[in-house]
Amino acid sequence: MGSGVVLVGALAVTIYLLTVPPSPLAVVKDFWTAMELHQNDAGRQSDFGRAYAHFDSDLQQEQTLDEFLELATSNSSFFRAGNRRWFTIVENETATVEGRFTIDGDVEISSASFWLVKTNETWKIIAYRIQGELSGLAAGAIP
């Protein structure tokens, strides 16, 4: 009987983890991972389409994929982060995620702010600012 209870408990936890939508922090981390520059010899490239998919439809209307690609590729150095520290504030259906990126734990080399909204149980980026340069803002969004 004991192993059956453990199995049912493990199954319940697995189902919960597979059905719970990602948190605002998980969305931003996936955006950042998709944007990161990888070593050329690793054969991997940034996945701008995956990052762009995290944008709310209003932000996608304000900033097309082509405009986003142009901004992202011309500011690619922002995504070469060393140590990352993320801070998240969630208030009902909105969230703010801020990141600070350092080299050797001391020198801040970059910062980022993301504003998200929860729509249909999915967190989407409505605005962002990376090092004050690379940014997007959906119409009507007031970060």
N, C-alpha and C positions, 0 to 999 in steps of 0.2 A: 504494500500500500504506500509506503514512504517514497519509493522511486517513482510511482505513478504521479504523486503530488508534485514532485520535483519536475517531472517531465511536463506536466500541465502548466506549471509556473513558468518554466523556460519557454514553452510555446506561447504563452500569453505575453511575456516580455518581448519576444521576437515579433509577434504580430503588432504590438504597440509601436515598437521602434520602426517597423516597416510602413506603418500607416500615419504616423505623426509627421506633419509637414516640417520641413527644415526651419530652424530658427533664423531670425534676422542675421545673427552672426554667422551661421552656416552658409547663408546665401552670399554674404559679403566675402567670406573666406573662399568660397568656390569661384566667385567673380575674380578675386585676386589671383588665385591659383591659375585660372584660365589665362590671365593676362601676363603672368610671370614670364620672363625670358629664361629659356633653358639653354644650356650649353649646346653650341652648334653640333659638336661631335656626338651628342646624345640622340640626334635625329628628331628631336621634338621641337615644336614651334608653339607660340602662343595660340590659344584657341579663342579668338576674338568673338566668333559667333556664339560660343557658349557663354561668354561674359555678357554679351549684348542681350541674350535671352533672359537675363535677370532683370532687364529694364521693364518698368511698367509701360503699357502701351502708349500712354501720354508722353512719356519720355522718348519712346521710339519715334513718335511723330515729330517731336521737337528736334531730335538728333538722329538722323538716318544712320544705318549701318556704315555706309561709306564715310560719312562725317566722323563717326566714332573711330573707324579704322585710321583715318587721317590723323586725328588727334592722338590716338594711342600709339601709332608708329612713330610720330614725331616727338613723343614724350616717353619713349620706351625706358629711359633710364629710371623713371619713377618706380618701375616694377622690379628693380634689382634690389630687393630688400634683404637685410641681414636679419637681425632679431625683430620679431613683431610683437607688439602689445596691442590688444584690442579691448575696447570699452564699449559696452552696450547699454542703452536705456530704452526700455519698452514701456509705452503708455497706451493701453488698449490696442488699437489697430495701427499704431504708428511706432516707429523705432528709429533710433539714431545709433549708428555704429561708427566709432572713431578708432583710427589706428595710428600708432607711432612706430616708426621703423628706424633702427639704429645699427651702427657698425660697432663691434666690440663692446656693446652694452652701454656706451656713453654718448656717442655723437649721433644726434638725430639727423638722419639724411632725408627723411620724407615723412609726410603725414597725409592722412586721408580722412574724409568724412563722408558718410553715406546716410541718406534719409530714405526710409522704406515705409511702405504701406501694405497692410494685409488685405488682400482681396480674394474672395472665394477660398479662404484658408491657405493662400499662398503669399509669401512675402515677396514684394517686388521693389526694386530701386526706383524712386521717383526723382532723386537728385543726388549728385555727388560732387565732391571737390577733392582733387588730389594735388597736394603741394601748391594750392592756389592757382594752378595752371590748367590742368586737364579737368573740365567740368561739364556737367549737363544738368538741366533743370526742366522738369516737365511743366507745361503751362498750368498755372494755378498753384503750383507747389511752392510753399514758403518754408524753406528750411531754417 
